[in-house]
Amino acid sequence: MTSGIAVNSLRHSDPDLVKAVIDHANTLVHVSNVYHSVPQIELAQRLVESSFADRVFLSTTGTETNEAAIKFA
């Protein structure tokens, strides 16, 4: 979900979005990819269930992603 610099694709002050941001801020905001977290595991499971893939690779930077894509190809 992305948009231009002057575009808001998520509405302004949507109550559900505000609650989700607050709820997430009360948990781990960032965990290094060296460690596993429940949201990370749940995301991986959902990606596998809804795609052709049987596993996923989560990375933290574009460079890391590009390097992995080259290695996996």
CHARMM-style PDB file with segment names, atoms N, HN, CA, C and O in Angstrom:
ATOM      1  N   MET     1       0.836  -1.174   0.000  1.00  0.00      PROA
ATOM      2  CA  MET     1       0.000   0.000   0.000  1.00  0.00      PROA
ATOM      3  C   MET     1       0.883   1.240   0.000  1.00  0.00      PROA
ATOM      4  O   MET     1       1.410   1.639   1.039  1.00  0.00      PROA
ATOM      5  N   THR     2       1.036   1.826  -1.134  1.00  0.00      PROA
ATOM      6  HN  THR     2       0.608   1.502  -1.978  1.00  0.00      PROA
ATOM      7  CA  THR     2       1.819   3.045  -1.231  1.00  0.00      PROA
ATOM      8  C   THR     2       1.022   4.092  -1.972  1.00  0.00      PROA
ATOM      9  O   THR     2       0.023   3.784  -2.622  1.00  0.00      PROA
ATOM     10  N   SER     3       1.461   5.311  -1.874  1.00  0.00      PROA
ATOM     11  HN  SER     3       2.273   5.561  -1.347  1.00  0.00      PROA
ATOM     12  CA  SER     3       0.810   6.400  -2.584  1.00  0.00      PROA
ATOM     13  C   SER     3       1.830   7.490  -2.825  1.00  0.00      PROA
ATOM     14  O   SER     3       2.954   7.432  -2.325  1.00  0.00      PROA
ATOM     15  N   GLY     4       1.430   8.478  -3.592  1.00  0.00      PROA
ATOM     16  HN  GLY     4       0.518   8.526  -3.998  1.00  0.00      PROA
ATOM     17  CA  GLY     4       2.317   9.601  -3.861  1.00  0.00      PROA
ATOM     18  C   GLY     4       2.554  10.434  -2.614  1.00  0.00      PROA
ATOM     19  O   GLY     4       1.907  10.236  -1.586  1.00  0.00      PROA
ATOM     20  N   ILE     5       3.487  11.367  -2.717  1.00  0.00      PROA
ATOM     21  HN  ILE     5       4.012  11.528  -3.552  1.00  0.00      PROA
ATOM     22  CA  ILE     5       3.879  12.158  -1.558  1.00  0.00      PROA
ATOM     23  C   ILE     5       2.727  13.015  -1.025  1.00  0.00      PROA
ATOM     24  O   ILE     5       2.678  13.304   0.171  1.00  0.00      PROA
ATOM     25  N   ALA     6       1.809  13.420  -1.888  1.00  0.00      PROA
ATOM     26  HN  ALA     6       1.848  13.185  -2.860  1.00  0.00      PROA
ATOM     27  CA  ALA     6       0.710  14.278  -1.448  1.00  0.00      PROA
ATOM     28  C   ALA     6      -0.627  13.546  -1.457  1.00  0.00      PROA
ATOM     29  O   ALA     6      -1.684  14.177  -1.489  1.00  0.00      PROA
ATOM     30  N   VAL     7      -0.582  12.222  -1.428  1.00  0.00      PROA
ATOM     31  HN  VAL     7       0.276  11.710  -1.402  1.00  0.00      PROA
ATOM     32  CA  VAL     7      -1.801  11.424  -1.502  1.00  0.00      PROA
ATOM     33  C   VAL     7      -1.914  10.548  -0.265  1.00  0.00      PROA
ATOM     34  O   VAL     7      -0.933   9.938   0.160  1.00  0.00      PROA
ATOM     35  N   ASN     8      -3.099  10.484   0.306  1.00  0.00      PROA
ATOM     36  HN  ASN     8      -3.896  10.980  -0.040  1.00  0.00      PROA
ATOM     37  CA  ASN     8      -3.336   9.625   1.463  1.00  0.00      PROA
ATOM     38  C   ASN     8      -4.300   8.528   1.035  1.00  0.00      PROA
ATOM     39  O   ASN     8      -5.485   8.791   0.832  1.00  0.00      PROA
ATOM     40  N   SER     9      -3.810   7.314   0.898  1.00  0.00      PROA
ATOM     41  HN  SER     9      -2.848   7.100   1.063  1.00  0.00      PROA
ATOM     42  CA  SER     9      -4.655   6.206   0.445  1.00  0.00      PROA
ATOM     43  C   SER     9      -5.368   5.504   1.596  1.00  0.00      PROA
ATOM     44  O   SER     9      -6.122   4.557   1.371  1.00  0.00      PROA
ATOM     45  N   LEU    10      -5.137   5.959   2.827  1.00  0.00      PROA
ATOM     46  HN  LEU    10      -4.524   6.728   3.010  1.00  0.00      PROA
ATOM     47  CA  LEU    10      -5.710   5.281   3.998  1.00  0.00      PROA
ATOM     48  C   LEU    10      -6.755   6.122   4.730  1.00  0.00      PROA
ATOM     49  O   LEU    10      -7.138   5.778   5.848  1.00  0.00      PROA
ATOM     50  N   ARG    11      -7.217   7.201   4.135  1.00  0.00      PROA
ATOM     51  HN  ARG    11      -6.906   7.481   3.227  1.00  0.00      PROA
ATOM     52  CA  ARG    11      -8.177   8.135   4.740  1.00  0.00      PROA
ATOM     53  C   ARG    11      -7.516   8.891   5.884  1.00  0.00      PROA
ATOM     54  O   ARG    11      -6.449   8.505   6.363  1.00  0.00      PROA
ATOM     55  N   HSD    12      -8.139   9.939   6.304  1.00  0.00      PROA
ATOM     56  HN  HSD    12      -9.005  10.253   5.915  1.00  0.00      PROA
ATOM     57  CA  HSD    12      -7.599  10.779   7.366  1.00  0.00      PROA
ATOM     58  C   HSD    12      -8.227  10.395   8.699  1.00  0.00      PROA
ATOM     59  O   HSD    12      -9.447  10.453   8.857  1.00  0.00      PROA
ATOM     60  N   SER    13      -7.402  10.009   9.645  1.00  0.00      PROA
ATOM     61  HN  SER    13      -6.411   9.962   9.516  1.00  0.00      PROA
ATOM     62  CA  SER    13      -7.838   9.676  11.012  1.00  0.00      PROA
ATOM     63  C   SER    13      -8.899   8.590  11.043  1.00  0.00      PROA
ATOM     64  O   SER    13      -9.818   8.646  11.860  1.00  0.00      PROA
ATOM     65  N   ASP    14      -8.785   7.615  10.174  1.00  0.00      PROA
ATOM     66  HN  ASP    14      -8.039   7.570   9.510  1.00  0.00      PROA
ATOM     67  CA  ASP    14      -9.714   6.493  10.190  1.00  0.00      PROA
ATOM     68  C   ASP    14      -9.615   5.804  11.549  1.00  0.00      PROA
ATOM     69  O   ASP    14      -8.517   5.418  11.951  1.00  0.00      PROA
ATOM     70  N   PRO    15     -10.732   5.636  12.273  1.00  0.00      PROA
ATOM     71  CA  PRO    15     -10.684   5.066  13.627  1.00  0.00      PROA
ATOM     72  C   PRO    15     -10.036   3.686  13.694  1.00  0.00      PROA
ATOM     73  O   PRO    15      -9.288   3.402  14.629  1.00  0.00      PROA
ATOM     74  N   ASP    16     -10.311   2.829  12.720  1.00  0.00      PROA
ATOM     75  HN  ASP    16     -10.918   3.060  11.960  1.00  0.00      PROA
ATOM     76  CA  ASP    16      -9.709   1.491  12.730  1.00  0.00      PROA
ATOM     77  C   ASP    16      -8.200   1.563  12.519  1.00  0.00      PROA
ATOM     78  O   ASP    16      -7.442   0.834  13.159  1.00  0.00      PROA
ATOM     79  N   LEU    17      -7.769   2.442  11.623  1.00  0.00      PROA
ATOM     80  HN  LEU    17      -8.385   3.034  11.103  1.00  0.00      PROA
ATOM     81  CA  LEU    17      -6.340   2.602  11.373  1.00  0.00      PROA
ATOM     82  C   LEU    17      -5.637   3.194  12.594  1.00  0.00      PROA
ATOM     83  O   LEU    17      -4.559   2.738  12.974  1.00  0.00      PROA
ATOM     84  N   VAL    18      -6.245   4.209  13.205  1.00  0.00      PROA
ATOM     85  HN  VAL    18      -7.121   4.581  12.896  1.00  0.00      PROA
ATOM     86  CA  VAL    18      -5.664   4.819  14.408  1.00  0.00      PROA
ATOM     87  C   VAL    18      -5.521   3.773  15.507  1.00  0.00      PROA
ATOM     88  O   VAL    18      -4.483   3.708  16.166  1.00  0.00      PROA
ATOM     89  N   LYS    19      -6.557   2.949  15.715  1.00  0.00      PROA
ATOM     90  HN  LYS    19      -7.401   3.002  15.181  1.00  0.00      PROA
ATOM     91  CA  LYS    19      -6.491   1.912  16.744  1.00  0.00      PROA
ATOM     92  C   LYS    19      -5.389   0.900  16.424  1.00  0.00      PROA
ATOM     93  O   LYS    19      -4.655   0.479  17.318  1.00  0.00      PROA
ATOM     94  N   ALA    20      -5.272   0.509  15.157  1.00  0.00      PROA
ATOM     95  HN  ALA    20      -5.869   0.850  14.431  1.00  0.00      PROA
ATOM     96  CA  ALA    20      -4.238  -0.454  14.767  1.00  0.00      PROA
ATOM     97  C   ALA    20      -2.841   0.105  15.017  1.00  0.00      PROA
ATOM     98  O   ALA    20      -1.958  -0.616  15.483  1.00  0.00      PROA
ATOM     99  N   VAL    21      -2.637   1.374  14.715  1.00  0.00      PROA
ATOM    100  HN  VAL    21      -3.354   1.960  14.336  1.00  0.00      PROA
ATOM    101  CA  VAL    21      -1.328   1.998  14.951  1.00  0.00      PROA
ATOM    102  C   VAL    21      -1.026   2.056  16.437  1.00  0.00      PROA
ATOM    103  O   VAL    21       0.090   1.746  16.854  1.00  0.00      PROA
ATOM    104  N   ILE    22      -2.007   2.449  17.241  1.00  0.00      PROA
ATOM    105  HN  ILE    22      -2.914   2.701  16.902  1.00  0.00      PROA
ATOM    106  CA  ILE    22      -1.817   2.509  18.698  1.00  0.00      PROA
ATOM    107  C   ILE    22      -1.542   1.120  19.255  1.00  0.00      PROA
ATOM    108  O   ILE    22      -0.631   0.948  20.064  1.00  0.00      PROA
ATOM    109  N   ASP    23      -2.318   0.132  18.832  1.00  0.00      PROA
ATOM    110  HN  ASP    23      -3.058   0.272  18.175  1.00  0.00      PROA
ATOM    111  CA  ASP    23      -2.109  -1.239  19.313  1.00  0.00      PROA
ATOM    112  C   ASP    23      -0.707  -1.732  18.958  1.00  0.00      PROA
ATOM    113  O   ASP    23      -0.037  -2.359  19.779  1.00  0.00      PROA
ATOM    114  N   HSD    24      -0.272  -1.448  17.741  1.00  0.00      PROA
ATOM    115  HN  HSD    24      -0.816  -0.939  17.075  1.00  0.00      PROA
ATOM    116  CA  HSD    24       1.056  -1.907  17.332  1.00  0.00      PROA
ATOM    117  C   HSD    24       2.153  -1.159  18.088  1.00  0.00      PROA
ATOM    118  O   HSD    24       3.182  -1.744  18.428  1.00  0.00      PROA
ATOM    119  N   ALA    25       1.941   0.117  18.351  1.00  0.00      PROA
ATOM    120  HN  ALA    25       1.106   0.592  18.075  1.00  0.00      PROA
ATOM    121  CA  ALA    25       2.946   0.893  19.084  1.00  0.00      PROA
ATOM    122  C   ALA    25       3.131   0.359  20.500  1.00  0.00      PROA
ATOM    123  O   ALA    25       4.178   0.576  21.110  1.00  0.00      PROA
ATOM    124  N   ASN    26       2.138  -0.330  21.020  1.00  0.00      PROA
ATOM    125  HN  ASN    26       1.288  -0.506  20.524  1.00  0.00      PROA
ATOM    126  CA  ASN    26       2.235  -0.923  22.353  1.00  0.00      PROA
ATOM    127  C   ASN    26       2.937  -2.278  22.340  1.00  0.00      PROA
ATOM    128  O   ASN    26       3.110  -2.895  23.391  1.00  0.00      PROA
ATOM    129  N   THR    27       3.341  -2.742  21.165  1.00  0.00      PROA
ATOM    130  HN  THR    27       3.200  -2.241  20.312  1.00  0.00      PROA
ATOM    131  CA  THR    27       4.077  -4.004  21.050  1.00  0.00      PROA
ATOM    132  C   THR    27       5.468  -3.694  20.519  1.00  0.00      PROA
ATOM    133  O   THR    27       5.906  -2.544  20.551  1.00  0.00      PROA
ATOM    134  N   LEU    28       6.150  -4.696  20.038  1.00  0.00      PROA
ATOM    135  HN  LEU    28       5.794  -5.630  20.012  1.00  0.00      PROA
ATOM    136  CA  LEU    28       7.466  -4.482  19.457  1.00  0.00      PROA
ATOM    137  C   LEU    28       7.330  -3.708  18.156  1.00  0.00      PROA
ATOM    138  O   LEU    28       6.679  -4.174  17.221  1.00  0.00      PROA
ATOM    139  N   VAL    29       7.929  -2.551  18.091  1.00  0.00      PROA
ATOM    140  HN  VAL    29       8.457  -2.172  18.851  1.00  0.00      PROA
ATOM    141  CA  VAL    29       7.851  -1.749  16.876  1.00  0.00      PROA
ATOM    142  C   VAL    29       8.794  -2.304  15.812  1.00  0.00      PROA
ATOM    143  O   VAL    29       8.447  -2.347  14.631  1.00  0.00      PROA
ATOM    144  N   HSD    30       9.977  -2.726  16.228  1.00  0.00      PROA
ATOM    145  HN  HSD    30      10.258  -2.691  17.187  1.00  0.00      PROA
ATOM    146  CA  HSD    30      10.934  -3.280  15.279  1.00  0.00      PROA
ATOM    147  C   HSD    30      11.749  -4.364  15.971  1.00  0.00      PROA
ATOM    148  O   HSD    30      12.226  -4.185  17.092  1.00  0.00      PROA
ATOM    149  N   VAL    31      11.895  -5.464  15.298  1.00  0.00      PROA
ATOM    150  HN  VAL    31      11.507  -5.609  14.388  1.00  0.00      PROA
ATOM    151  CA  VAL    31      12.731  -6.551  15.788  1.00  0.00      PROA
ATOM    152  C   VAL    31      13.691  -6.904  14.659  1.00  0.00      PROA
ATOM    153  O   VAL    31      13.278  -7.042  13.507  1.00  0.00      PROA
ATOM    154  N   SER    32      14.940  -7.048  14.980  1.00  0.00      PROA
ATOM    155  HN  SER    32      15.276  -6.937  15.916  1.00  0.00      PROA
ATOM    156  CA  SER    32      15.926  -7.437  13.975  1.00  0.00      PROA
ATOM    157  C   SER    32      15.497  -8.746  13.331  1.00  0.00      PROA
ATOM    158  O   SER    32      14.877  -9.592  13.975  1.00  0.00      PROA
ATOM    159  N   ASN    33      15.833  -8.907  12.051  1.00  0.00      PROA
ATOM    160  HN  ASN    33      16.337  -8.220  11.528  1.00  0.00      PROA
ATOM    161  CA  ASN    33      15.478 -10.165  11.390  1.00  0.00      PROA
ATOM    162  C   ASN    33      16.342 -11.328  11.869  1.00  0.00      PROA
ATOM    163  O   ASN    33      16.186 -12.451  11.390  1.00  0.00      PROA
ATOM    164  N   VAL    34      17.247 -11.071  12.804  1.00  0.00      PROA
ATOM    165  HN  VAL    34      17.374 -10.159  13.193  1.00  0.00      PROA
ATOM    166  CA  VAL    34      18.023 -12.140  13.425  1.00  0.00      PROA
ATOM    167  C   VAL    34      17.121 -12.947  14.362  1.00  0.00      PROA
ATOM    168  O   VAL    34      17.352 -14.135  14.591  1.00  0.00      PROA
ATOM    169  N   TYR    35      16.092 -12.287  14.899  1.00  0.00      PROA
ATOM    170  HN  TYR    35      15.905 -11.323  14.713  1.00  0.00      PROA
ATOM    171  CA  TYR    35      15.171 -12.922  15.839  1.00  0.00      PROA
ATOM    172  C   TYR    35      13.818 -13.128  15.170  1.00  0.00      PROA
ATOM    173  O   TYR    35      13.459 -12.401  14.243  1.00  0.00      PROA
ATOM    174  N   HSD    36      13.079 -14.110  15.637  1.00  0.00      PROA
ATOM    175  HN  HSD    36      13.370 -14.701  16.390  1.00  0.00      PROA
ATOM    176  CA  HSD    36      11.736 -14.355  15.121  1.00  0.00      PROA
ATOM    177  C   HSD    36      10.723 -13.663  16.012  1.00  0.00      PROA
ATOM    178  O   HSD    36      10.910 -13.570  17.225  1.00  0.00      PROA
ATOM    179  N   SER    37       9.649 -13.177  15.404  1.00  0.00      PROA
ATOM    180  HN  SER    37       9.497 -13.252  14.419  1.00  0.00      PROA
ATOM    181  CA  SER    37       8.561 -12.581  16.168  1.00  0.00      PROA
ATOM    182  C   SER    37       7.250 -13.182  15.678  1.00  0.00      PROA
ATOM    183  O   SER    37       7.170 -13.667  14.550  1.00  0.00      PROA
ATOM    184  N   VAL    38       6.241 -13.153  16.509  1.00  0.00      PROA
ATOM    185  HN  VAL    38       6.306 -12.759  17.426  1.00  0.00      PROA
ATOM    186  CA  VAL    38       4.946 -13.747  16.149  1.00  0.00      PROA
ATOM    187  C   VAL    38       4.369 -13.094  14.891  1.00  0.00      PROA
ATOM    188  O   VAL    38       3.938 -13.820  13.996  1.00  0.00      PROA
ATOM    189  N   PRO    39       4.338 -11.757  14.775  1.00  0.00      PROA
ATOM    190  CA  PRO    39       3.805 -11.177  13.537  1.00  0.00      PROA
ATOM    191  C   PRO    39       4.580 -11.600  12.289  1.00  0.00      PROA
ATOM    192  O   PRO    39       3.990 -11.787  11.225  1.00  0.00      PROA
ATOM    193  N   GLN    40       5.878 -11.749  12.414  1.00  0.00      PROA
ATOM    194  HN  GLN    40       6.358 -11.597  13.278  1.00  0.00      PROA
ATOM    195  CA  GLN    40       6.706 -12.174  11.287  1.00  0.00      PROA
ATOM    196  C   GLN    40       6.328 -13.595  10.854  1.00  0.00      PROA
ATOM    197  O   GLN    40       6.201 -13.874   9.661  1.00  0.00      PROA
ATOM    198  N   ILE    41       6.152 -14.470  11.812  1.00  0.00      PROA
ATOM    199  HN  ILE    41       6.255 -14.243  12.780  1.00  0.00      PROA
ATOM    200  CA  ILE    41       5.776 -15.858  11.523  1.00  0.00      PROA
ATOM    201  C   ILE    41       4.378 -15.915  10.912  1.00  0.00      PROA
ATOM    202  O   ILE    41       4.145 -16.650   9.953  1.00  0.00      PROA
ATOM    203  N   GLU    42       3.449 -15.138  11.469  1.00  0.00      PROA
ATOM    204  HN  GLU    42       3.638 -14.540  12.249  1.00  0.00      PROA
ATOM    205  CA  GLU    42       2.082 -15.115  10.940  1.00  0.00      PROA
ATOM    206  C   GLU    42       2.057 -14.576   9.511  1.00  0.00      PROA
ATOM    207  O   GLU    42       1.330 -15.095   8.665  1.00  0.00      PROA
ATOM    208  N   LEU    43       2.846 -13.540   9.242  1.00  0.00      PROA
ATOM    209  HN  LEU    43       3.437 -13.118   9.929  1.00  0.00      PROA
ATOM    210  CA  LEU    43       2.923 -13.000   7.884  1.00  0.00      PROA
ATOM    211  C   LEU    43       3.452 -14.054   6.918  1.00  0.00      PROA
ATOM    212  O   LEU    43       2.897 -14.237   5.834  1.00  0.00      PROA
ATOM    213  N   ALA    44       4.506 -14.737   7.297  1.00  0.00      PROA
ATOM    214  HN  ALA    44       4.957 -14.589   8.177  1.00  0.00      PROA
ATOM    215  CA  ALA    44       5.080 -15.775   6.436  1.00  0.00      PROA
ATOM    216  C   ALA    44       4.053 -16.868   6.148  1.00  0.00      PROA
ATOM    217  O   ALA    44       3.933 -17.325   5.012  1.00  0.00      PROA
ATOM    218  N   GLN    45       3.319 -17.283   7.167  1.00  0.00      PROA
ATOM    219  HN  GLN    45       3.416 -16.911   8.090  1.00  0.00      PROA
ATOM    220  CA  GLN    45       2.295 -18.320   6.972  1.00  0.00      PROA
ATOM    221  C   GLN    45       1.212 -17.839   6.013  1.00  0.00      PROA
ATOM    222  O   GLN    45       0.781 -18.587   5.136  1.00  0.00      PROA
ATOM    223  N   ARG    46       0.771 -16.592   6.178  1.00  0.00      PROA
ATOM    224  HN  ARG    46       1.121 -15.985   6.891  1.00  0.00      PROA
ATOM    225  CA  ARG    46      -0.275 -16.054   5.304  1.00  0.00      PROA
ATOM    226  C   ARG    46       0.210 -15.929   3.859  1.00  0.00      PROA
ATOM    227  O   ARG    46      -0.544 -16.185   2.920  1.00  0.00      PROA
ATOM    228  N   LEU    47       1.466 -15.537   3.691  1.00  0.00      PROA
ATOM    229  HN  LEU    47       2.078 -15.330   4.454  1.00  0.00      PROA
ATOM    230  CA  LEU    47       2.014 -15.432   2.337  1.00  0.00      PROA
ATOM    231  C   LEU    47       2.082 -16.796   1.659  1.00  0.00      PROA
ATOM    232  O   LEU    47       1.759 -16.919   0.478  1.00  0.00      PROA
ATOM    233  N   VAL    48       2.496 -17.811   2.394  1.00  0.00      PROA
ATOM    234  HN  VAL    48       2.758 -17.711   3.353  1.00  0.00      PROA
ATOM    235  CA  VAL    48       2.574 -19.163   1.834  1.00  0.00      PROA
ATOM    236  C   VAL    48       1.179 -19.675   1.495  1.00  0.00      PROA
ATOM    237  O   VAL    48       0.969 -20.264   0.434  1.00  0.00      PROA
ATOM    238  N   GLU    49       0.230 -19.449   2.395  1.00  0.00      PROA
ATOM    239  HN  GLU    49       0.401 -18.970   3.256  1.00  0.00      PROA
ATOM    240  CA  GLU    49      -1.136 -19.939   2.173  1.00  0.00      PROA
ATOM    241  C   GLU    49      -1.812 -19.270   0.982  1.00  0.00      PROA
ATOM    242  O   GLU    49      -2.665 -19.879   0.336  1.00  0.00      PROA
ATOM    243  N   SER    50      -1.446 -18.032   0.684  1.00  0.00      PROA
ATOM    244  HN  SER    50      -0.753 -17.537   1.209  1.00  0.00      PROA
ATOM    245  CA  SER    50      -2.150 -17.295  -0.366  1.00  0.00      PROA
ATOM    246  C   SER    50      -1.342 -17.159  -1.661  1.00  0.00      PROA
ATOM    247  O   SER    50      -1.695 -16.366  -2.534  1.00  0.00      PROA
ATOM    248  N   SER    51      -0.267 -17.928  -1.783  1.00  0.00      PROA
ATOM    249  HN  SER    51       0.019 -18.573  -1.075  1.00  0.00      PROA
ATOM    250  CA  SER    51       0.540 -17.828  -2.997  1.00  0.00      PROA
ATOM    251  C   SER    51       0.984 -19.212  -3.468  1.00  0.00      PROA
ATOM    252  O   SER    51       0.621 -20.236  -2.889  1.00  0.00      PROA
ATOM    253  N   PHE    52       1.763 -19.206  -4.516  1.00  0.00      PROA
ATOM    254  HN  PHE    52       2.057 -18.374  -4.986  1.00  0.00      PROA
ATOM    255  CA  PHE    52       2.299 -20.451  -5.067  1.00  0.00      PROA
ATOM    256  C   PHE    52       3.492 -20.967  -4.269  1.00  0.00      PROA
ATOM    257  O   PHE    52       3.867 -22.133  -4.396  1.00  0.00      PROA
ATOM    258  N   ALA    53       4.090 -20.106  -3.449  1.00  0.00      PROA
ATOM    259  HN  ALA    53       3.786 -19.159  -3.346  1.00  0.00      PROA
ATOM    260  CA  ALA    53       5.341 -20.447  -2.764  1.00  0.00      PROA
ATOM    261  C   ALA    53       5.101 -21.356  -1.564  1.00  0.00      PROA
ATOM    262  O   ALA    53       4.029 -21.341  -0.959  1.00  0.00      PROA
ATOM    263  N   ASP    54       6.112 -22.141  -1.236  1.00  0.00      PROA
ATOM    264  HN  ASP    54       6.983 -22.153  -1.728  1.00  0.00      PROA
ATOM    265  CA  ASP    54       6.012 -22.977  -0.045  1.00  0.00      PROA
ATOM    266  C   ASP    54       6.896 -22.455   1.081  1.00  0.00      PROA
ATOM    267  O   ASP    54       6.946 -23.047   2.159  1.00  0.00      PROA
ATOM    268  N   ARG    55       7.599 -21.338   0.834  1.00  0.00      PROA
ATOM    269  HN  ARG    55       7.558 -20.857  -0.042  1.00  0.00      PROA
ATOM    270  CA  ARG    55       8.382 -20.674   1.871  1.00  0.00      PROA
ATOM    271  C   ARG    55       8.622 -19.226   1.447  1.00  0.00      PROA
ATOM    272  O   ARG    55       8.437 -18.869   0.283  1.00  0.00      PROA
ATOM    273  N   VAL    56       9.031 -18.411   2.395  1.00  0.00      PROA
ATOM    274  HN  VAL    56       9.182 -18.701   3.340  1.00  0.00      PROA
ATOM    275  CA  VAL    56       9.260 -16.995   2.120  1.00  0.00      PROA
ATOM    276  C   VAL    56      10.615 -16.569   2.665  1.00  0.00      PROA
ATOM    277  O   VAL    56      11.192 -17.229   3.529  1.00  0.00      PROA
ATOM    278  N   PHE    57      11.104 -15.467   2.149  1.00  0.00      PROA
ATOM    279  HN  PHE    57      10.636 -14.930   1.447  1.00  0.00      PROA
ATOM    280  CA  PHE    57      12.339 -14.857   2.638  1.00  0.00      PROA
ATOM    281  C   PHE    57      12.005 -13.420   2.997  1.00  0.00      PROA
ATOM    282  O   PHE    57      11.640 -12.631   2.125  1.00  0.00      PROA
ATOM    283  N   LEU    58      12.126 -13.076   4.263  1.00  0.00      PROA
ATOM    284  HN  LEU    58      12.422 -13.718   4.971  1.00  0.00      PROA
ATOM    285  CA  LEU    58      11.861 -11.714   4.712  1.00  0.00      PROA
ATOM    286  C   LEU    58      13.193 -11.009   4.924  1.00  0.00      PROA
ATOM    287  O   LEU    58      14.098 -11.554   5.556  1.00  0.00      PROA
ATOM    288  N   SER    59      13.307  -9.808   4.398  1.00  0.00      PROA
ATOM    289  HN  SER    59      12.571  -9.365   3.885  1.00  0.00      PROA
ATOM    290  CA  SER    59      14.548  -9.056   4.547  1.00  0.00      PROA
ATOM    291  C   SER    59      14.236  -7.655   5.051  1.00  0.00      PROA
ATOM    292  O   SER    59      13.074  -7.257   5.139  1.00  0.00      PROA
ATOM    293  N   THR    60      15.280  -6.918   5.379  1.00  0.00      PROA
ATOM    294  HN  THR    60      16.224  -7.240   5.308  1.00  0.00      PROA
ATOM    295  CA  THR    60      15.073  -5.592   5.966  1.00  0.00      PROA
ATOM    296  C   THR    60      15.485  -4.452   5.052  1.00  0.00      PROA
ATOM    297  O   THR    60      15.137  -3.303   5.327  1.00  0.00      PROA
ATOM    298  N   THR    61      16.206  -4.719   3.986  1.00  0.00      PROA
ATOM    299  HN  THR    61      16.488  -5.652   3.763  1.00  0.00      PROA
ATOM    300  CA  THR    61      16.639  -3.649   3.091  1.00  0.00      PROA
ATOM    301  C   THR    61      16.442  -4.059   1.643  1.00  0.00      PROA
ATOM    302  O   THR    61      16.348  -5.244   1.325  1.00  0.00      PROA
ATOM    303  N   GLY    62      16.382  -3.068   0.777  1.00  0.00      PROA
ATOM    304  HN  GLY    62      16.458  -2.105   1.036  1.00  0.00      PROA
ATOM    305  CA  GLY    62      16.273  -3.350  -0.644  1.00  0.00      PROA
ATOM    306  C   GLY    62      17.494  -4.064  -1.182  1.00  0.00      PROA
ATOM    307  O   GLY    62      17.383  -4.953  -2.026  1.00  0.00      PROA
ATOM    308  N   THR    63      18.658  -3.673  -0.693  1.00  0.00      PROA
ATOM    309  HN  THR    63      18.748  -2.951  -0.007  1.00  0.00      PROA
ATOM    310  CA  THR    63      19.892  -4.322  -1.135  1.00  0.00      PROA
ATOM    311  C   THR    63      19.887  -5.793  -0.769  1.00  0.00      PROA
ATOM    312  O   THR    63      20.228  -6.647  -1.588  1.00  0.00      PROA
ATOM    313  N   GLU    64      19.504  -6.083   0.449  1.00  0.00      PROA
ATOM    314  HN  GLU    64      19.227  -5.390   1.114  1.00  0.00      PROA
ATOM    315  CA  GLU    64      19.432  -7.482   0.898  1.00  0.00      PROA
ATOM    316  C   GLU    64      18.440  -8.263   0.042  1.00  0.00      PROA
ATOM    317  O   GLU    64      18.692  -9.414  -0.316  1.00  0.00      PROA
ATOM    318  N   THR    65      17.324  -7.640  -0.281  1.00  0.00      PROA
ATOM    319  HN  THR    65      17.120  -6.705   0.009  1.00  0.00      PROA
ATOM    320  CA  THR    65      16.306  -8.282  -1.110  1.00  0.00      PROA
ATOM    321  C   THR    65      16.839  -8.567  -2.509  1.00  0.00      PROA
ATOM    322  O   THR    65      16.653  -9.664  -3.037  1.00  0.00      PROA
ATOM    323  N   ASN    66      17.504  -7.578  -3.111  1.00  0.00      PROA
ATOM    324  HN  ASN    66      17.656  -6.687  -2.682  1.00  0.00      PROA
ATOM    325  CA  ASN    66      18.066  -7.770  -4.454  1.00  0.00      PROA
ATOM    326  C   ASN    66      19.126  -8.861  -4.470  1.00  0.00      PROA
ATOM    327  O   ASN    66      19.143  -9.695  -5.375  1.00  0.00      PROA
ATOM    328  N   GLU    67      20.004  -8.863  -3.485  1.00  0.00      PROA
ATOM    329  HN  GLU    67      19.991  -8.185  -2.750  1.00  0.00      PROA
ATOM    330  CA  GLU    67      21.038  -9.898  -3.417  1.00  0.00      PROA
ATOM    331  C   GLU    67      20.414 -11.285  -3.285  1.00  0.00      PROA
ATOM    332  O   GLU    67      20.864 -12.237  -3.923  1.00  0.00      PROA
ATOM    333  N   ALA    68      19.383 -11.395  -2.459  1.00  0.00      PROA
ATOM    334  HN  ALA    68      19.018 -10.622  -1.940  1.00  0.00      PROA
ATOM    335  CA  ALA    68      18.719 -12.687  -2.277  1.00  0.00      PROA
ATOM    336  C   ALA    68      18.047 -13.128  -3.572  1.00  0.00      PROA
ATOM    337  O   ALA    68      18.107 -14.304  -3.933  1.00  0.00      PROA
ATOM    338  N   ALA    69      17.406 -12.194  -4.274  1.00  0.00      PROA
ATOM    339  HN  ALA    69      17.357 -11.239  -3.981  1.00  0.00      PROA
ATOM    340  CA  ALA    69      16.736 -12.546  -5.531  1.00  0.00      PROA
ATOM    341  C   ALA    69      17.732 -13.096  -6.541  1.00  0.00      PROA
ATOM    342  O   ALA    69      17.434 -14.051  -7.258  1.00  0.00      PROA
ATOM    343  N   ILE    70      18.908 -12.497  -6.598  1.00  0.00      PROA
ATOM    344  HN  ILE    70      19.151 -11.721  -6.015  1.00  0.00      PROA
ATOM    345  CA  ILE    70      19.942 -12.982  -7.519  1.00  0.00      PROA
ATOM    346  C   ILE    70      20.402 -14.377  -7.108  1.00  0.00      PROA
ATOM    347  O   ILE    70      20.571 -15.253  -7.955  1.00  0.00      PROA
ATOM    348  N   LYS    71      20.602 -14.579  -5.825  1.00  0.00      PROA
ATOM    349  HN  LYS    71      20.465 -13.867  -5.137  1.00  0.00      PROA
ATOM    350  CA  LYS    71      21.056 -15.886  -5.342  1.00  0.00      PROA
ATOM    351  C   LYS    71      19.996 -16.963  -5.539  1.00  0.00      PROA
ATOM    352  O   LYS    71      20.323 -18.109  -5.846  1.00  0.00      PROA
ATOM    353  N   PHE    72      18.718 -16.595  -5.363  1.00  0.00      PROA
ATOM    354  HN  PHE    72      18.453 -15.663  -5.114  1.00  0.00      PROA
ATOM    355  CA  PHE    72      17.643 -17.570  -5.485  1.00  0.00      PROA
ATOM    356  C   PHE    72      17.339 -17.911  -6.941  1.00  0.00      PROA
ATOM    357  O   PHE    72      16.782 -18.972  -7.222  1.00  0.00      PROA
ATOM    358  N   ALA    73      17.695 -17.034  -7.860  1.00  0.00      PROA
ATOM    359  HN  ALA    73      18.147 -16.172  -7.632  1.00  0.00      PROA
ATOM    360  CA  ALA    73      17.338 -17.213  -9.283  1.00  0.00      PROA
ATOM    361  C   ALA    73      18.097 -18.368  -9.908  1.00  0.00      PROA
ATOM    362  OT1 ALA    73      17.918 -18.655 -11.092  1.00  0.00      PROA
TER     363      ALA     73
END
